[in-house]
Amino acid sequence: MERPKNVLDIEVARAHGDLSENAEFHAAKERQSFIEGRSREIDSILAQSEVIDPAKLSGDRVVFGATVRLTDTDSGDETSYSIVGDYEGDIKEGRLAISAPLARALIGREKGDTVSLRTGKGTREYQIVDIQFLPVQDA
C-alpha cells in the first residue's frame, strides 16, 4: 500500500527537474529505502515464525501459549492474560508478550504461586489462580 504511493511520489518529484537539488525527490527516495528495509524485516520475521496451537499444549506450569488467570493480592482484582509472541502482544486485548516483565515472572510458575513485580508504582503481587491452554482466537 505504501509502495505504489511512494512510486508516484518519486515520479512527481522527478518531474520537477534537477534531481541534485530536489528535496522532494530525495525525501521520496529515503522513504523508499525505509519501506524496502521494513519489507525485508517483515519477510524475515515471517520466515522464522512458527505457529503454535495452545489447545495442543498441556501442563501445570505457565509456558508460552498458556492463558493465566491472576488475582492482584492487594486489590483482589482478577485478570487473565494469554502469553504470546512479541509481535502479537496487546495488553488491552489480554495478550501479554513473552518478553514483558510480568510474562517473564510467570513462566515456569504453577497454580497457587505468587509472583512479585516491581513497577513504576511500586511492587505488585499476583497469585496464579488458574492456567489453561485455550484454542487460538481470531484477532
N, C-alpha and C positions, 0 to 999 in steps of 0.2 A: 504494500500500500504506500509506503514511503518512497520506494524506488521510482515508480512512474512520476510522482510529483517532483522528485529530485532531478530526473532526466529532463523534465520540462523546464525546471529552474535553470539548469545548465544551458539548455538551448536558448532560452530567453536572454540570459546573461551574455552568451556568445554573440547574440545578435546586436548587442550594444557596442561592438567594435573591439578596440585594442584590449587584448586579454591581459597584458602585463600590468595594466593599471585598473583592472576591472574588479572592484571589491565584491560585487555580486557573484561573479564567476568563481572567484577564489573561495567565497563562503559556501557556494553550492558544491564545489569540488571537495571541500573539507567535510561537508555534510555527507557526501557520497562515500568518503573514506570511512566515516563513523558508521554509516549504515552497513557497509560491506563487512567491517570488523565485527559488528554486533551480530550480523547474519552468520558469520563463521563461528562465533562464540555459541550461538544457539544451536547450530548444527552439531557442534562438539558435545554440548550438553545432552542433546537427544541421542547421539550415537552411543554415549556412555551410560544412558539411563536404563533402568531395569524396572519392569512393572512387578509389584509385589501385591498379592491379594491377601489382605489381613484376615479374611474369612478362612484361609487355609493355614493360618498360624494358630498356635495354642500355647498354653503355659501359664505359670503362676507369677511370672515376673514381667515387669514393664520392658518392652522391647519396641523397636521400630515397628510401626503399624498398629500398635495397641491403642485402644481408647481407654483413657484413665479417668475415673470419677474421683474428684478430690473434695475434701472439706477443709476450709480455712479454719484452723484451730482457734483463732481469736474471734472471728465474727460468726462462725458456723455456716457461712455461705458455702454452697456446694456448686461445683462447676465440673465440666467434662471437656477433655481435650483428646484429640487423636494425634499421635506422634507421626509426623510426615516428613518428607524431604524438604530441604531448604527452599526449593522453588515453589513448593505447594503451601508453605506456611501462611496462615491468615488467622490471626488470633481472634478476630471478630466472628469468624466462622467456626471457631473451635478447633482449628488445625494448628498445632504447635510444631514449629520447625525443629528438627532433631538437634540443631546446633544451639537452640535457645537455652538459656541458663536453667529454666525450670525443667525442660526435657532432659537435659544432661543430668540434673539432680534426680530425676525419676528413673532413668534407665537402670535396670537391674534390681529395682526395689520390688517388694511384694505387697499384697493387700494387707492393710493394717499398719504398714510402715509410715513413719512421719519423716518428712523432708523439710529442711530449713533452707531458705533462700534469702540472701541479702539483696535488698532493692534500694532504690534511692530514698524510699520512705521508711527504711529500717528493715529488720528481719521479719520474714513471713514464714509461717509454718503451715504445712499442708499434710493432712493424713490421707493416705490412699484408701478409698472406700471400696473401689471395685476396678477390675481390669478385664476388659473384653476385647475380642477380636471380631470386629464387625465388617460386613461386606463394604466395599468401596461405594461411596455415594457420589453420584454425578454432580459436578460443580455447577 
